[in-house]
Amino acid sequence: MNKWFNVGKIVNTHGLRGEVRVLSSTDFPEKRFKKGSELSVFKPKEKEGIPVTIASHRTHKTFDLLTFEGYLSIQDVEPFKGAVLKVHETKLGDLDEGEFYFHEIVGCEVKTIDGNVIGKVTEVLTPGANDVWVVKNGSKEVYIPYIGDVVKSVDPIEKQIIIEPMEGLLE
């Protein structure tokens, strides 16, 4: 079974030279959107993606602006509005130590080093310097910063994360 991962949504065109405005949902925009990266454009309600290769990438305000090889005008990319950009699992590439994909973290059970269960990761936020994992246990929500002082081990295979909470983190 082919696995595809969302890396962004094409929300609009930008200018006349085939640039598209993308709302990124990837953990590694610098890897996903680098020149030469191979992605696919999935239009709404379509099962098959259209393969594209990144020709250029720049950021503008909160958006990533991309161009694709061979798509040189606004007319070429106009049909992509509202489409989702995806990367195939075979093109994910290797991560550095301590880096994880969002899909590996979401669903992991979080425990303290003493073995107390905090809950399961439901979402990953990227507010700034470090990611923040939203951990839910029933109606209780805890925000865990992904920093070395707090996160002691991550095992995406076993879906286990061990943390050492800093003072006030779990209150």
Secondary structure as GFF3:
##gff-version 3
##sequence-region A 1 171
A	DSSP	beta_strand	4	14	.	.	.	ID=ss1
A	DSSP	beta_strand	19	24	.	.	.	ID=ss2
A	DSSP	alpha_helix	29	32	.	.	.	ID=ss3
A	DSSP	beta_strand	38	42	.	.	.	ID=ss4
A	DSSP	beta_strand	50	60	.	.	.	ID=ss5
A	DSSP	beta_strand	63	68	.	.	.	ID=ss6
A	DSSP	alpha_helix	74	77	.	.	.	ID=ss7
A	DSSP	three_ten_helix	78	80	.	.	.	ID=ss8
A	DSSP	beta_strand	84	88	.	.	.	ID=ss9
A	DSSP	three_ten_helix	89	91	.	.	.	ID=ss10
A	DSSP	alpha_helix	102	105	.	.	.	ID=ss11
A	DSSP	beta_strand	109	112	.	.	.	ID=ss12
A	DSSP	beta_strand	117	125	.	.	.	ID=ss13
A	DSSP	beta_strand	132	137	.	.	.	ID=ss14
A	DSSP	beta_strand	140	145	.	.	.	ID=ss15
A	DSSP	beta_strand	151	155	.	.	.	ID=ss16
A	DSSP	beta_strand	160	163	.	.	.	ID=ss17
###
